[in-house]
Amino acid sequence: MNYYELGEKFLEQQNWEEAVTSYRQAIKLNPTFSWSYYKLGQALTQLQNWEEAITAYQKAIKLNSDFPWSYHHLGNALLQLEKWAEAVNAYQSFLKLHSDNCWAYHKLGEALFKLGEFDKAILSYQRAIQLNPEIKGTNQKLAEILFQTGKLQAAETAYRQTIKLNPEVVWYRQCLGDVLLKQKRLDEAIATYLEVAQITPHLTWMHLQLGDAFAQIGQSNLDQTINYYCEAIKNPDLYPIYQKSLYLIKANPELYLELGNYLAQENQIYGAIIIYYLLLEILPNQIEIYRQLGKIFRQKIQLEQQLNSFYSAVEANQDSQSYYHLGLALTKQQKWLEATINYYRAIELNPDFAWWSDIRMWETFQKQDKLQKTVNLFQEFIDFPNNSVCRYLNLAEALTQVNRKTEAIEIYQTASQQQIKQNYPNFFLKFQNLAQISTPNFLVIGVKKGGTTSIYHYLIQHPQILPAIKKEIDFWSFYFHRGLDWYRAHFPVIPDSEKLLTGEASPSYFDAPDTPTRLFHFFPKIKLIVLLRNPVDRTISNYYHEVRSNTENMSVEQVINSR
């Protein structure tokens, strides 16, 4: 028995280390036999020795480039080391030789997704599903990327197939509810969330989304909405969308009372009230439901009283910030239509404010289907001469929100030129006609409330540093799906001949799980700056930031105790 045959025996016995030793001996005696390298790679893979496995597979390919599985296993090892681009090449080489393998398309889609090649990743996942419609995991991956990229109808189809293949995984039903909510199919979304609640009533994200959906239905006429659901619980068969969820509520009223309490704790007032009234139709003598209903109405009155102070502020001083803070307060209470009206008034009074940065405002516009109207509004302000940088950034964000990214990129570049013209006039005059887009040289990656704003301000005072048009872009953590071209448009145009640097500071990068591998792939030589701070000081600083932003109205002691 020679060393290669001995290695085969050890491989069959799953004695991986002895197999590695035997194959290495076989290679010493015959270094041109490709199978020894391939089998060595398999043994090393079992030992999770990825670097050496990659070397072995590469040698096997060099000696025999027509054997497809060397490419496949090479791609798998490269994925383990997060070498996405090399993995893409390996899987593509495999598929040239073996074009009907669904798992290779699945893995190729995974690598392409990590590279931000979303359209190509979608095609790869779709091809995998064509080859094997019953393949688990692929539909879910496809659904996730379709949802991220705003392809909601296709995402819904993919999630429904995912649920069909994995009925035991409740999170996929939650994701389907999120897609339906995004499509404004509120009844279907609510029914889906109510089914999720039967399995996991404590799921916080579900509480927020279910409360959101109930509020969108109930904000125009709460009494009418309550009557609708009370009629539905009496006759579930007449309400096919809700039929299954209503029978679940009738069979498990105590569980859904717990859900109502969760909604109340999360300030989801509309949802809690509707759930409690539903339960009264089932358990009309249940004292606890009346007690909770009284409590939630007192909570509702208290929140409305808080709103009155914001209304008074607007009456006393009808400036942009007063309308804005009223809009925030209305948003917090899920009164999105009225919030939208006040946001628009605030924008009209001060179009030069950084409206692009307020996520809550954009979510409100989305809920009210007002994103395109917002684009038109910000476009009007651009038509004025001597526009501020913020006007351009506001329009660019609005265009991004409606997925007009090519136009948004042009506006971002215009904003960058405007900023350079205002703050670095000599540089602007010298290089204003350059078309080349720069990439960042450094990032301040955290931590939140650790001093990132201060350090970034100090850095851009240096004569060799030009700022991005935003201090926090959050691309590598939250907005990677918007594409690298969108990100690079935030930086000034700097010719290679100039010894100048640029960068940004986004604390969200510090604990975003995908940020390290994304950054290393695209910008392996970028400099990272991390600021650390006493956790107690950070907590107090964050509390006062929330107070200034009108998102926190409890005392610091109440906040700490509530956690």
Secondary structure by P-SEA (a helix, b strand, c coil): ccaaaaaaaaaaacaaaaaaaaaaaaaaaccccaaaaaaaaaaaaaacccaaaaaaaaaaaaaccccaaaaaaaaaaaaaacaaaaaaaaaaaaaaaccccaaaaaaaaaaaaaacaaaaaaaaaaaaaaacccccaaaaaaaaaaaaacaaaaaaaaaaaaaaaccccaaaaaaaaaaaaaacaaaaaaaaaaaaaacccccaaaaaaaaaaaaaaccccaaaaaaaaaaaaacccccccaaaaaaaaaacaaaaaaaaaaaaaacaaaaaaaaaaaaaaaccccaaaaaaaaaaaaaaaaaaaaaaaaaaaaaacccaaaaaaaaaaaaaacaaaaaaaaaaaaaaacccccccccaaaaaaaaaacaaaaaaaaaaaaaccccccaaaaaaaaaaaaaacaaaaaaaaaaaaaaaaaaaccaaaaaacccccbbbbbcccccccccccaaaaaaaaacccccccccccccccccccccccccccccccccccccccccccccccccccccaaaaaaaaccccbbbbbbbccaaaaaaaaaaaaaaaccccccaaaaaaac
